[in-house]
Amino acid sequence: MVDQQQLTEQIRAYALELGFDACGFARAQHLPHEERRLGEWLDQDRNGTMSWMENHFEKRVDPTLLVPGSKTVVSVLASYWHPSHARQIGDTEHPLISKYAQGRDYHKVLKKKLKKLFRFTKDKFGGLEGRIFTDSAPVLDKVWAQRAGLGWIGKNSNLLNKDIGSFFFIGEMIIDAELNYDAPQTDHCGTCTRCIDSCPTDAIYEPYRVDATKCISYLTIELKDEIADSEQDGIQNWIYGCDICQDVCPWNSKAKIASFTDLHPRDYVVDHDLKFWQDLTQDQYDSIFEGSAIRRAKFDKFSHNVSVVSKNITQMDQKN
């Protein structure tokens, strides 16, 4: 007879051996509470132009429809924090790129490791059906990580972990085998509202609710149109993404250095001044951001972001 507890711990141990920072297990099932909340959010058009979030709605709230026969969602965390990131916290003089995008494309890094974890798990069971994911399918990854005991969803809607903060990626294996399940993590935000108070665009319109259409990350990455004049000041000096609500979070004082060196910042991505980005050509863009998540924004979008930030930095300099 298979020792379910032993198998669960073997899989967790191998995930940590691969370099993941945490691994947890939750029962695959329909999520009625999240279905209601997501439905309300979409009905209010909080997703903006991200119409893909409306696709496969039923599968998004029920992994047993996404992966027929699934019984378990195995969630893993992979930190992308690096000590050099600290220098950009509070920096208002230089163009900033969100920390998660400064290294190699996380989809490629995590999937490679998840494939190894899946093969290990399949060998242990002597056969297994399932799929791996990392921000690549209709999966509510933060919800599943919370249910697997890996943290709680904070007031900025990011997953927070007591031991490593929130500067991490989330990946999943959804499999047709039953394992021992972890207890969901409880909320530890308390009365803190730093993330809400610090958001320059008021994107966190109430605790635990974010309007994507106001979020700097959305405006500089997902929005295909030019950023409206009325929204440009709020972008501040972010040319790709934003970390403000995470930078101010007290739990990120415990941020852990990324085990996967491919996620460490690349000097040729971050060590440039404003003039360099202003003069950037299409060929340079393609070369610098090869294998990077930043390619999602496309050259024209990135260049527009730079022009917005250029104006903002000039205005900030004049005020000082």
Residue pairs with C-beta under 8 A, 6 or more apart in sequence:
2 125
4 178
4 179
4 180
5 180
7 124
7 125
7 179
8 25
8 179
8 180
10 124
11 23
11 74
11 117
11 120
11 121
11 124
11 179
12 23
12 24
12 25
14 117
14 120
15 23
15 74
15 76
15 117
16 22
16 23
18 113
18 116
18 117
19 78
19 113
19 259
19 260
20 76
20 77
20 78
20 113
20 117
20 171
20 259
21 77
21 78
21 79
21 164
21 168
21 256
21 259
22 76
22 77
22 150
22 161
22 163
22 164
23 74
23 75
23 76
23 77
23 150
24 74
24 75
24 145
24 148
24 149
24 150
24 182
25 72
25 73
25 74
25 75
25 148
25 179
25 180
25 181
25 182
26 72
26 73
26 75
26 144
26 147
26 148
26 181
26 182
26 184
27 71
27 72
27 73
27 147
27 181
28 63
28 64
28 67
28 70
28 71
28 72
28 73
28 174
29 62
29 63
29 64
30 61
30 62
30 64
31 61
31 62
31 140
31 143
32 61
34 61
34 140
34 143
35 61
38 57
38 60
38 61
38 140
39 57
41 47
41 209
42 53
42 54
42 57
45 213
46 210
46 211
46 212
46 213
47 53
47 54
47 212
47 213
48 212
48 213
48 218
48 222
48 223
49 222
49 223
49 224
49 225
50 212
50 218
50 222
55 138
56 66
56 138
57 138
58 65
59 65
59 66
59 138
60 66
60 138
60 139
60 140
61 140
63 70
63 73
63 139
63 144
63 174
64 70
66 131
66 137
66 138
66 139
66 174
67 129
67 130
67 131
67 174
67 175
67 176
69 129
69 176
70 130
70 174
70 175
70 176
71 175
71 176
71 177
71 178
72 173
72 174
72 175
72 177
72 178
72 179
72 181
73 144
73 147
73 148
73 172
73 173
73 174
74 117
74 121
74 148
74 172
74 173
74 174
74 175
74 179
75 141
75 144
75 145
75 148
75 150
75 170
75 171
75 172
76 110
76 114
76 117
76 170
76 171
76 172
77 145
77 150
77 151
77 161
77 164
77 168
77 169
77 170
78 106
78 109
78 110
78 113
78 168
78 169
78 170
78 171
78 258
78 259
78 260
78 263
79 164
79 167
79 168
79 255
79 256
79 257
79 258
79 259
79 263
80 99
80 100
80 103
80 106
80 167
80 168
80 169
80 258
80 260
80 263
81 99
81 164
81 165
81 167
81 168
81 255
81 256
81 257
81 258
82 99
82 102
82 257
82 258
82 263
82 264
82 265
83 257
84 265
84 270
85 99
85 102
85 167
85 265
88 94
88 96
88 99
88 243
89 243
89 247
90 247
91 237
92 236
92 237
92 313
92 316
93 237
93 313
93 316
93 317
94 237
94 273
94 274
94 313
95 237
95 238
95 239
95 272
95 273
95 274
95 277
95 306
95 309
95 313
96 237
96 238
96 239
96 243
97 238
97 239
97 240
97 241
97 269
97 270
97 294
98 217
98 238
98 240
98 241
98 242
98 243
99 167
99 243
99 265
100 106
100 167
100 169
100 241
100 293
101 240
101 241
101 292
101 293
101 294
102 264
102 265
102 266
102 269
102 270
103 109
103 258
103 262
103 263
103 264
103 265
103 266
103 292
104 262
104 263
104 266
104 291
104 292
105 291
105 292
105 293
105 295
106 134
106 135
106 169
106 263
106 293
107 134
107 135
107 136
107 293
108 291
109 260
109 262
109 263
110 134
110 169
110 171
111 132
111 134
111 136
111 171
113 171
113 260
114 132
114 133
114 134
114 171
114 172
114 173
115 132
117 132
117 173
118 128
118 130
118 132
118 173
118 175
121 128
121 173
121 175
121 177
122 128
125 177
128 175
128 176
128 177
129 175
129 176
130 173
130 174
130 175
130 176
130 177
131 137
131 173
131 174
132 171
132 172
132 173
132 174
133 139
133 141
133 171
133 172
133 173
133 174
134 141
134 169
134 170
134 171
134 172
135 141
135 169
135 170
139 172
139 174
141 170
141 171
141 172
142 153
142 157
142 158
142 159
142 170
143 153
144 172
145 151
145 159
145 170
146 152
146 153
146 159
146 184
146 185
147 182
147 184
148 181
148 182
148 184
149 182
149 183
149 184
149 185
150 159
150 161
150 182
150 185
151 159
151 160
151 161
151 162
151 166
151 185
152 159
152 160
152 185
152 186
152 187
152 188
152 189
153 159
153 160
153 208
154 160
154 166
154 187
154 189
154 195
154 208
154 249
154 251
155 189
155 192
155 193
155 195
155 196
155 204
155 207
155 208
156 195
156 196
156 199
156 204
156 210
156 245
156 246
156 249
157 204
157 208
157 209
157 210
158 166
158 245
158 246
158 249
159 166
159 168
159 170
160 166
160 188
160 189
160 249
160 251
161 168
161 251
162 188
162 251
162 254
163 254
163 256
164 254
164 255
164 256
165 246
165 249
165 251
165 252
165 253
165 254
165 255
165 256
166 246
166 249
166 251
166 252
167 246
167 252
167 255
169 263
188 251
189 207
192 250
193 207
194 248
194 249
194 250
195 204
195 245
195 246
195 248
195 249
196 204
196 207
197 248
198 244
198 245
198 247
198 248
199 244
199 245
200 216
200 234
200 236
200 244
201 214
201 215
201 216
201 219
201 231
201 234
202 214
203 210
203 211
203 212
203 214
203 215
203 216
204 210
204 211
204 245
205 211
205 214
212 218
212 222
214 231
214 234
215 242
216 234
216 235
216 236
216 238
216 241
216 242
216 244
217 241
217 242
219 227
219 231
219 235
220 227
220 235
220 238
220 239
220 240
220 241
220 242
220 297
220 301
220 305
221 240
221 241
221 296
221 297
221 301
224 301
226 304
227 235
227 304
227 305
227 308
232 308
232 311
232 312
233 312
233 315
235 305
235 308
235 309
235 312
236 309
236 312
237 309
237 312
237 313
237 316
238 305
238 309
239 277
239 302
239 305
239 306
239 309
240 294
240 297
240 302
240 305
246 252
258 264
266 292
268 288
269 288
269 289
269 292
269 294
274 306
274 309
274 310
274 313
277 306
277 309
278 306
278 307
278 310
280 302
280 303
280 306
282 299
285 299
285 302
286 299
289 295
294 302
297 305
